[in-house]
């Protein structure tokens, strides 16, 4: 069995988010970004399953701008596994 773990780059959970002056979203300029903590847990659990023999491979995937590769590097350090990154040319102005 192969396990697919999607991961996302988000504002670091230790940082208090700042709202943009116009109220249109979160101001991410100069803010530390990291892997979503719930995604970290998912990667750890997938690795545990692989170590127990319940899975043969862990595959980590992320969609995002080029800076999202840092998140994949973190996952690779945790899981030593296959990584896939789907490039987004630019970040969307607003999430639905």
N, CA, C and O atoms as a DFTB+ gen file, in Angstrom:
384 C
 N C O
     1  1       0.847      -1.175       0.000
     2  2       0.000       0.000       0.000
     3  2       0.894       1.241       0.000
     4  3       1.908       1.294       0.696
     5  1       0.499       2.228      -0.788
     6  2       1.188       3.513      -0.803
     7  2       0.304       4.531      -0.091
     8  3      -0.922       4.485      -0.199
     9  1       0.929       5.441       0.629
    10  2       0.184       6.480       1.344
    11  2       0.514       7.824       0.721
    12  3       1.685       8.177       0.580
    13  1      -0.506       8.569       0.350
    14  2      -0.351       9.909      -0.206
    15  2      -0.666      10.919       0.891
    16  3      -1.749      10.892       1.477
    17  1       0.289      11.814       1.167
    18  2       0.100      12.820       2.215
    19  2       0.187      14.206       1.580
    20  3       1.271      14.623       1.171
    21  1      -0.931      14.928       1.488
    22  2      -0.864      16.302       0.986
    23  2      -0.403      17.243       2.100
    24  3      -0.838      17.117       3.244
    25  1       0.475      18.181       1.762
    26  2       0.951      19.156       2.744
    27  2       0.782      20.560       2.180
    28  3       0.784      20.761       0.965
    29  1       0.635      21.525       3.077
    30  2       0.423      22.909       2.668
    31  2       1.308      23.833       3.480
    32  3       1.553      23.600       4.663
    33  1       1.779      24.872       2.839
    34  2       2.590      25.921       3.470
    35  2       1.639      26.974       4.031
    36  3       0.818      27.533       3.304
    37  1       1.758      27.234       5.323
    38  2       0.868      28.187       5.991
    39  2       1.690      29.109       6.892
    40  3       2.880      28.882       7.112
    41  1       1.043      30.141       7.403
    42  2       1.686      31.017       8.383
    43  2       2.020      30.176       9.609
    44  3       1.187      29.401      10.078
    45  1       3.236      30.327      10.129
    46  2       3.672      29.541      11.283
    47  2       2.669      29.694      12.421
    48  3       2.205      30.796      12.711
    49  1       2.341      28.577      13.058
    50  2       1.298      28.595      14.089
    51  2       1.720      29.316      15.360
    52  3       0.869      29.621      16.196
    53  1       3.007      29.596      15.530
    54  2       3.475      30.340      16.706
    55  2       3.363      31.850      16.532
    56  3       3.601      32.603      17.476
    57  1       3.005      32.289      15.345
    58  2       2.940      33.721      15.041
    59  2       1.484      34.165      14.992
    60  3       0.636      33.494      14.405
    61  1       1.211      35.295      15.613
    62  2      -0.141      35.845      15.572
    63  2      -0.361      36.488      14.200
    64  3       0.382      37.395      13.824
    65  1      -1.368      36.037      13.447
    66  2      -1.601      36.597      12.114
    67  2      -2.046      38.057      12.185
    68  3      -2.767      38.464      13.096
    69  1      -1.596      38.829      11.199
    70  2      -2.007      40.233      11.084
    71  2      -2.967      40.367       9.917
    72  3      -2.727      39.823       8.839
    73  1      -4.045      41.085      10.133
    74  2      -5.029      41.317       9.082
    75  2      -4.598      42.536       8.282
    76  3      -4.122      43.521       8.847
    77  1      -4.767      42.470       6.954
    78  2      -4.438      43.604       6.091
    79  2      -5.293      44.797       6.477
    80  3      -6.388      44.636       7.016
    81  1      -4.791      45.998       6.201
    82  2      -5.487      47.231       6.580
    83  2      -6.884      47.312       5.969
    84  3      -7.810      47.826       6.595
    85  1      -7.033      46.802       4.742
    86  2      -8.349      46.872       4.099
    87  2      -9.262      45.708       4.489
    88  3     -10.400      45.624       4.026
    89  1      -8.758      44.814       5.341
    90  2      -9.567      43.699       5.821
    91  2      -9.774      42.589       4.810
    92  3     -10.646      41.740       4.993
    93  1      -8.982      42.583       3.739
    94  2      -9.186      41.611       2.663
    95  2      -8.516      40.265       2.901
    96  3      -8.741      39.324       2.140
    97  1      -7.703      40.156       3.936
    98  2      -7.032      38.881       4.179
    99  2      -5.915      39.020       5.189
   100  3      -5.837      40.013       5.913
   101  1      -5.053      38.025       5.236
   102  2      -3.937      38.002       6.177
   103  2      -2.706      38.595       5.504
   104  3      -2.397      38.265       4.359
   105  1      -2.008      39.470       6.216
   106  2      -0.775      40.075       5.716
   107  2       0.366      39.087       5.940
   108  3       0.715      38.789       7.082
   109  1       0.949      38.579       4.851
   110  2       2.005      37.575       4.960
   111  2       3.393      38.127       4.655
   112  3       4.352      37.360       4.571
   113  1       3.519      39.439       4.488
   114  2       4.831      40.012       4.201
   115  2       5.710      39.931       5.444
   116  3       5.336      40.401       6.519
   117  1       6.878      39.328       5.280
   118  2       7.825      39.212       6.382
   119  2       7.419      38.244       7.473
   120  3       7.978      38.281       8.570
   121  1       6.460      37.381       7.195
   122  2       5.964      36.433       8.193
   123  2       6.584      35.062       7.926
   124  3       6.698      34.643       6.775
   125  1       6.978      34.375       8.979
   126  2       7.544      33.034       8.842
   127  2       6.456      32.056       8.414
   128  3       5.374      32.006       8.999
   129  1       6.767      31.285       7.385
   130  2       5.843      30.270       6.892
   131  2       6.410      28.894       7.231
   132  3       7.626      28.713       7.283
   133  1       5.527      27.933       7.460
   134  2       5.973      26.573       7.762
   135  2       4.897      25.585       7.320
   136  3       3.844      25.974       6.814
   137  1       5.181      24.308       7.519
   138  2       4.207      23.282       7.174
   139  2       3.056      23.318       8.174
   140  3       3.267      23.515       9.371
   141  1       1.854      23.129       7.679
   142  2       0.678      23.042       8.535
   143  2       0.943      21.969       9.598
   144  3       1.321      20.851       9.252
   145  1       0.750      22.290      10.890
   146  2       1.049      21.313      11.942
   147  2       0.249      20.011      11.818
   148  3       0.743      18.949      12.196
   149  1      -0.957      20.080      11.303
   150  2      -1.747      18.862      11.108
   151  2      -1.146      18.007       9.993
   152  3      -1.215      16.779      10.037
   153  1      -0.556      18.670       8.993
   154  2       0.123      17.934       7.930
   155  2       1.383      17.253       8.467
   156  3       1.720      16.147       8.046
   157  1       2.074      17.912       9.395
   158  2       3.250      17.292      10.025
   159  2       2.850      15.996      10.726
   160  3       3.548      14.987      10.631
   161  1       1.723      16.035      11.428
   162  2       1.229      14.839      12.118
   163  2       0.917      13.740      11.103
   164  3       1.222      12.570      11.333
   165  1       0.308      14.125       9.977
   166  2      -0.027      13.137       8.946
   167  2       1.230      12.489       8.368
   168  3       1.246      11.282       8.125
   169  1       2.283      13.280       8.145
   170  2       3.541      12.724       7.636
   171  2       4.134      11.762       8.663
   172  3       4.585      10.671       8.312
   173  1       4.132      12.168       9.931
   174  2       4.670      11.301      10.988
   175  2       3.917       9.973      11.065
   176  3       4.533       8.916      11.197
   177  1       2.598      10.027      10.984
   178  2       1.797       8.801      11.054
   179  2       2.040       7.909       9.841
   180  3       2.089       6.685       9.967
   181  1       2.193       8.517       8.672
   182  2       2.482       7.731       7.472
   183  2       3.831       7.027       7.601
   184  3       3.977       5.873       7.198
   185  1       4.809       7.723       8.163
   186  2       6.123       7.111       8.380
   187  2       6.010       5.953       9.368
   188  3       6.631       4.909       9.171
   189  1       5.229       6.129      10.419
   190  2       5.036       5.042      11.397
   191  2       4.415       3.809      10.740
   192  3       4.826       2.678      10.998
   193  1       3.420       4.050       9.887
   194  2       2.789       2.925       9.186
   195  2       3.783       2.219       8.269
   196  3       3.782       0.992       8.164
   197  1       4.630       3.004       7.606
   198  2       5.644       2.404       6.737
   199  2       6.636       1.576       7.558
   200  3       7.029       0.483       7.149
   201  1       7.036       2.103       8.713
   202  2       7.993       1.387       9.562
   203  2       7.404       0.092      10.124
   204  3       8.130      -0.879      10.339
   205  1       6.086       0.077      10.362
   206  2       5.421      -1.138      10.856
   207  2       5.215      -2.170       9.754
   208  3       4.886      -3.324      10.031
   209  1       5.408      -1.754       8.510
   210  2       5.201      -2.666       7.390
   211  2       3.809      -2.616       6.809
   212  3       3.494      -3.394       5.909
   213  1       2.963      -1.723       7.298
   214  2       1.595      -1.607       6.790
   215  2       1.547      -0.856       5.460
   216  3       0.556      -0.945       4.735
   217  1       2.604      -0.123       5.138
   218  2       2.676       0.624       3.879
   219  2       4.053       0.421       3.271
   220  3       5.049       0.273       3.980
   221  1       4.091       0.417       1.951
   222  2       5.375       0.224       1.276
   223  2       6.051       1.547       0.944
   224  3       7.277       1.619       0.860
   225  1       5.252       2.591       0.755
   226  2       5.817       3.872       0.334
   227  2       4.952       5.022       0.831
   228  3       3.730       4.909       0.920
   229  1       5.613       6.131       1.152
   230  2       4.929       7.369       1.523
   231  2       5.249       8.390       0.440
   232  3       6.416       8.611       0.116
   233  1       4.220       9.007      -0.115
   234  2       4.391      10.025      -1.148
   235  2       3.807      11.322      -0.614
   236  3       2.648      11.365      -0.202
   237  1       4.617      12.385      -0.620
   238  2       4.177      13.694      -0.132
   239  2       3.972      14.607      -1.331
   240  3       4.813      14.657      -2.229
   241  1       2.855      15.330      -1.348
   242  2       2.531      16.209      -2.466
   243  2       2.123      17.576      -1.937
   244  3       1.507      17.690      -0.878
   245  1       2.481      18.622      -2.699
   246  2       2.090      19.982      -2.333
   247  2       1.813      20.781      -3.598
   248  3       2.430      20.550      -4.637
   249  1       0.891      21.712      -3.503
   250  2       0.578      22.622      -4.596
   251  2       0.842      24.023      -4.086
   252  3       0.370      24.393      -3.011
   253  1       1.591      24.803      -4.844
   254  2       1.853      26.163      -4.399
   255  2       2.931      26.848      -5.206
   256  3       3.451      26.300      -6.178
   257  1       3.254      28.052      -4.786
   258  2       4.304      28.833      -5.435
   259  2       5.657      28.203      -5.111
   260  3       5.732      27.267      -4.315
   261  1       6.718      28.709      -5.721
   262  2       8.037      28.097      -5.568
   263  2       8.489      28.011      -4.113
   264  3       9.212      27.083      -3.751
   265  1       8.084      28.945      -3.284
   266  2       8.482      28.921      -1.876
   267  2       7.907      27.717      -1.135
   268  3       8.357      27.394      -0.036
   269  1       6.921      27.052      -1.726
   270  2       6.340      25.856      -1.105
   271  2       7.328      24.699      -1.081
   272  3       7.108      23.712      -0.379
   273  1       8.411      24.810      -1.836
   274  2       9.412      23.746      -1.837
   275  2      10.054      23.585      -0.462
   276  3      10.486      22.487      -0.110
   277  1      10.122      24.656       0.313
   278  2      10.658      24.551       1.675
   279  2       9.830      23.578       2.512
   280  3      10.371      22.807       3.305
   281  1       8.525      23.627       2.325
   282  2       7.636      22.717       3.047
   283  2       7.923      21.272       2.645
   284  3       7.929      20.375       3.488
   285  1       8.160      21.056       1.360
   286  2       8.476      19.707       0.899
   287  2       9.826      19.235       1.433
   288  3       9.996      18.054       1.734
   289  1      10.774      20.140       1.550
   290  2      12.072      19.757       2.118
   291  2      11.911      19.308       3.569
   292  3      12.559      18.358       4.009
   293  1      11.047      19.995       4.302
   294  2      10.771      19.594       5.684
   295  2      10.169      18.193       5.717
   296  3      10.561      17.358       6.532
   297  1       9.214      17.943       4.824
   298  2       8.585      16.619       4.762
   299  2       9.601      15.553       4.362
   300  3       9.563      14.433       4.871
   301  1      10.508      15.901       3.453
   302  2      11.518      14.935       3.029
   303  2      12.444      14.581       4.189
   304  3      12.846      13.427       4.341
   305  1      12.778      15.571       4.999
   306  2      13.624      15.311       6.163
   307  2      12.915      14.392       7.160
   308  3      13.558      13.583       7.829
   309  1      11.599      14.519       7.253
   310  2      10.835      13.687       8.175
   311  2      10.642      12.268       7.639
   312  3      10.733      11.297       8.391
   313  1      10.376      12.152       6.338
   314  2       9.930      10.873       5.789
   315  2      10.927      10.191       4.862
   316  3      10.801       8.994       4.605
   317  1      11.919      10.926       4.351
   318  2      12.866      10.367       3.371
   319  2      12.097       9.587       2.309
   320  3      12.209       8.364       2.215
   321  1      11.327      10.301       1.523
   322  2      10.383       9.651       0.624
   323  2      10.235      10.418      -0.681
   324  3      10.930      11.408      -0.910
   325  1       9.329       9.957      -1.535
   326  2       9.054      10.612      -2.809
   327  2       8.263      11.895      -2.579
   328  3       7.360      11.948      -1.744
   329  1       8.624      12.929      -3.340
   330  2       7.962      14.227      -3.223
   331  2       7.456      14.671      -4.583
   332  3       8.093      14.425      -5.607
   333  1       6.304      15.327      -4.584
   334  2       5.773      15.923      -5.801
   335  2       5.323      17.336      -5.482
   336  3       4.646      17.578      -4.483
   337  1       5.708      18.265      -6.346
   338  2       5.321      19.663      -6.174
   339  2       4.667      20.128      -7.464
   340  3       5.251      20.000      -8.540
   341  1       3.466      20.662      -7.362
   342  2       2.755      21.211      -8.502
   343  2       2.841      22.723      -8.408
   344  3       2.325      23.330      -7.470
   345  1       3.501      23.324      -9.393
   346  2       3.802      24.759      -9.362
   347  2       2.581      25.596      -9.712
   348  3       1.846      25.307     -10.656
   349  1       2.393      26.629      -8.926
   350  2       1.389      27.640      -9.187
   351  2       2.175      28.880      -9.572
   352  3       3.046      29.301      -8.811
   353  1       1.904      29.479     -10.717
   354  2       2.694      30.619     -11.186
   355  2       2.692      31.777     -10.203
   356  3       3.727      32.403      -9.978
   357  1       1.546      32.062      -9.622
   358  2       1.476      33.110      -8.603
   359  2       0.395      32.733      -7.603
   360  3      -0.535      31.985      -7.908
   361  1       0.544      33.266      -6.418
   362  2      -0.435      32.978      -5.370
   363  2      -1.768      33.628      -5.721
   364  3      -1.788      34.735      -6.261
   365  1      -2.869      32.967      -5.428
   366  2      -4.166      33.587      -5.693
   367  2      -4.368      34.803      -4.803
   368  3      -3.859      34.863      -3.684
   369  1      -5.119      35.770      -5.316
   370  2      -5.379      36.986      -4.542
   371  2      -6.220      36.692      -3.317
   372  3      -6.062      37.329      -2.275
   373  1      -7.104      35.736      -3.443
   374  2      -8.009      35.441      -2.336
   375  2      -8.447      33.988      -2.422
   376  3      -8.774      33.495      -3.501
   377  1      -8.453      33.318      -1.308
   378  2      -8.914      31.932      -1.281
   379  2     -10.424      31.919      -1.178
   380  3     -11.005      32.775      -0.512
   381  1     -11.074      30.954      -1.829
   382  2     -12.548      30.903      -1.757
   383  2     -13.037      30.552      -0.377
   384  3     -14.245      30.469      -0.153
